[in-house]
């Protein structure tokens, strides 16, 4: 599983990155997690609001910081497919 947090380096983006990492730890799952701040990549995925979570190339959330429980649900949905 590949998880990317898209943002411009603001505190909210870093908070979301940490929530994703903590959610994975609580689920005892491993995944590649990266922060992406390249505006061209953001535009190519048609992400209009930041921060955003992309799991395995699919935009899962944009423009908000979901709760850790919501993040865990997103991760589990992808892990079970």
Secondary structure, 3 states (H helix, E strand, C coil): CEEEEECCCCHHHHHHHHHHHHHHHHHCCCCEEEEECCHHHHHHCCCCCCCEEEECCEEEEECCCCCHHHHHHHHHHHHCC
